[in-house]
Amino acid sequence: MTDLDQLAFENAPMGLALTENRIIRACNQTFLEMFGFKKSQLIGQSFRLLYGTDQEFHQIRDIGLEPLRRSLPYTDERLMRRSDGTPIWCRFRARTLTPETPLARIVLSFALIDNAAAGPKLTPRERDVLLLLSQGQTSKEMGRVLSLSPRTVEDVRARLLKKFQVKSVAVLLSRLSGQ
């Protein structure tokens, strides 16, 4: 990498990271500032540090693998965690350098959707449901993933709407995405 390439990488206006099998191998200054870490705290560490729970980290692993296997980029929006535990809503983009084994080496970008806190404090279950809502899953689908009844998922959805003082999931997701 030339000095100019390194300068561009370090000062890109979005967080950039290179991972190998979900281990952070390189990241830029914007990424460090976004997540509140020092480079020495992240390089060589699992991406698990940036998720609220082990379950979130494992659930999200397989999302987007199909486009990556076809050498296409993958984009979504996800709730992640800063070093101090505060949540941030990010626009996530990924492109694999190894389509045959997509997680072997990936270039990732992260952009904050909303610089403000993500709203009220959420329980781990509420975070799980919010993550799955952002992926467009139904209560029945979420129930299967989370080993809950669809009725329990509906109760969690209702609590989320009340906490965020909105009348629908569409408005909730729109507010969280800064729309």
C-alpha positions as CSV (number, residue, x, y, z in Angstrom):
1,M,0.0,0.0,0.0
2,T,1.4,3.4,-0.9
3,D,1.5,6.3,1.5
4,L,-1.4,7.9,-0.4
5,D,-3.5,4.7,-0.2
6,Q,-2.8,4.5,3.6
7,L,-3.7,8.2,4.0
8,A,-7.0,7.6,2.2
9,F,-7.8,4.4,4.2
10,E,-7.0,6.1,7.6
11,N,-9.0,9.3,6.8
12,A,-12.0,7.8,5.0
13,P,-15.3,9.5,6.2
14,M,-16.7,6.1,7.2
15,G,-15.4,3.3,9.5
16,L,-13.4,0.7,7.6
17,A,-12.2,-2.6,8.7
18,L,-10.6,-5.8,7.3
19,T,-11.5,-9.0,9.0
20,E,-10.3,-12.6,8.6
21,N,-12.8,-15.2,10.0
22,R,-14.5,-12.4,12.0
23,I,-11.2,-11.3,13.6
24,I,-10.2,-7.6,13.1
25,R,-7.0,-7.4,11.2
26,A,-7.0,-3.7,10.2
27,C,-9.3,-0.7,10.8
28,N,-9.1,3.1,10.2
29,Q,-9.3,6.0,12.6
30,T,-13.0,6.7,11.8
31,F,-13.9,3.1,12.8
32,L,-11.9,3.5,16.1
33,E,-13.7,6.8,16.9
34,M,-17.1,5.4,16.0
35,F,-16.7,2.5,18.4
36,G,-14.6,4.2,21.1
37,F,-11.6,1.8,21.0
38,K,-7.9,2.2,20.6
39,K,-6.3,0.3,17.8
40,S,-4.4,-1.9,20.2
41,Q,-7.7,-2.9,21.8
42,L,-9.2,-4.1,18.5
43,I,-6.5,-5.6,16.2
44,G,-6.5,-9.3,16.6
45,Q,-9.8,-9.3,18.5
46,S,-13.1,-10.9,17.5
47,F,-15.9,-8.7,16.1
48,R,-17.9,-10.0,19.1
49,L,-16.7,-6.9,21.0
50,L,-19.0,-4.8,18.9
51,Y,-22.2,-6.7,19.7
52,G,-24.4,-6.6,22.8
53,T,-24.7,-10.4,23.2
54,D,-23.2,-13.6,22.0
55,Q,-26.5,-14.5,20.5
56,E,-26.6,-11.3,18.4
57,F,-23.0,-12.0,17.2
58,H,-23.8,-15.6,16.2
59,Q,-27.2,-14.7,14.6
60,I,-25.8,-12.1,12.4
61,R,-22.9,-14.3,11.1
62,D,-24.9,-16.0,8.2
63,I,-26.9,-13.0,7.2
64,G,-25.7,-11.8,3.8
65,L,-23.5,-14.8,3.0
66,E,-25.4,-15.7,-0.2
67,P,-24.7,-12.4,-2.0
68,L,-21.0,-12.5,-0.8
69,R,-20.6,-16.0,-2.3
70,R,-21.7,-14.5,-5.6
71,S,-19.1,-11.8,-5.3
72,L,-21.8,-9.2,-4.6
73,P,-21.6,-6.6,-1.8
74,Y,-24.0,-7.0,1.2
75,T,-25.7,-4.1,3.0
76,D,-27.9,-3.8,6.0
77,E,-28.6,-1.7,9.1
78,R,-27.7,-3.1,12.5
79,L,-27.5,-2.2,16.2
80,M,-24.0,-2.4,17.5
81,R,-22.2,-1.4,20.7
82,R,-19.5,1.1,21.5
83,S,-16.7,0.2,23.9
84,D,-18.7,1.7,26.8
85,G,-21.7,-0.4,25.9
86,T,-23.9,2.4,24.4
87,P,-25.8,1.3,21.3
88,I,-25.3,2.7,17.9
89,W,-27.3,2.2,14.8
90,C,-25.1,1.6,11.8
91,R,-25.3,1.2,8.0
92,F,-23.1,-1.9,7.4
93,R,-21.6,-2.9,4.1
94,A,-19.4,-5.9,3.3
95,R,-17.5,-7.2,0.3
96,T,-15.6,-10.5,0.6
97,L,-12.2,-11.0,-1.0
98,T,-12.7,-14.8,-0.8
99,P,-16.2,-15.7,-2.3
100,E,-15.6,-19.4,-1.9
101,T,-15.3,-18.9,1.9
102,P,-17.0,-15.5,2.4
103,L,-16.0,-15.0,6.0
104,A,-12.3,-15.8,5.4
105,R,-11.4,-12.2,4.4
106,I,-13.9,-9.3,4.3
107,V,-13.7,-5.5,3.8
108,L,-16.4,-3.8,5.9
109,S,-17.6,-0.3,6.1
110,F,-19.7,1.3,8.9
111,A,-21.6,4.6,8.8
112,L,-23.6,6.0,11.8
113,I,-27.2,6.4,10.9
114,D,-27.9,8.5,13.9
115,N,-25.3,10.2,16.2
116,A,-27.8,10.4,19.0
117,A,-28.3,7.6,21.5
118,A,-30.4,4.8,20.0
119,G,-33.2,5.7,22.4
120,P,-34.4,4.1,25.6
121,K,-32.5,1.4,27.4
122,L,-33.3,-2.0,25.9
123,T,-33.3,-5.4,27.4
124,P,-31.3,-8.2,25.7
125,R,-34.6,-9.7,24.5
126,E,-35.8,-6.3,23.1
127,R,-32.4,-6.0,21.3
128,D,-32.9,-9.4,19.8
129,V,-36.4,-8.6,18.5
130,L,-35.3,-5.2,17.2
131,L,-32.5,-6.8,15.2
132,L,-34.9,-9.3,13.7
133,L,-37.5,-6.6,13.0
134,S,-34.8,-4.7,11.1
135,Q,-34.3,-7.8,9.0
136,G,-38.1,-7.9,8.1
137,Q,-38.9,-11.1,10.1
138,T,-42.4,-11.8,11.2
139,S,-43.3,-12.6,14.8
140,K,-43.6,-16.3,13.9
141,E,-40.1,-16.3,12.3
142,M,-38.6,-14.5,15.3
143,G,-40.3,-16.9,17.6
144,R,-38.6,-19.8,15.9
145,V,-35.1,-18.1,15.9
146,L,-35.5,-17.0,19.6
147,S,-37.3,-20.1,20.8
148,L,-40.3,-18.0,21.9
149,S,-44.0,-18.2,21.1
150,P,-45.2,-15.7,18.5
151,R,-47.4,-14.2,21.3
152,T,-44.3,-13.5,23.4
153,V,-42.6,-11.8,20.4
154,E,-45.7,-9.7,20.0
155,D,-45.5,-8.6,23.6
156,V,-41.9,-7.6,23.2
157,R,-42.8,-5.7,20.0
158,A,-45.5,-3.8,21.9
159,R,-43.0,-2.9,24.6
160,L,-40.7,-1.5,22.0
161,L,-43.4,0.6,20.4
162,K,-44.3,2.0,23.9
163,K,-40.7,2.7,24.9
164,F,-40.1,4.6,21.6
165,Q,-43.5,6.2,21.7
166,V,-44.4,5.2,18.2
167,K,-47.6,3.5,16.8
168,S,-46.0,1.1,14.3
169,V,-42.9,-1.0,13.6
170,A,-42.4,0.9,10.4
171,V,-42.2,4.2,12.3
172,L,-39.9,2.6,14.9
173,L,-37.5,1.4,12.2
174,S,-37.7,4.7,10.4
175,R,-36.9,6.6,13.5
176,L,-33.9,4.3,14.3
177,S,-32.6,4.7,10.8
178,G,-32.7,8.5,11.1
179,Q,-35.3,8.8,8.2
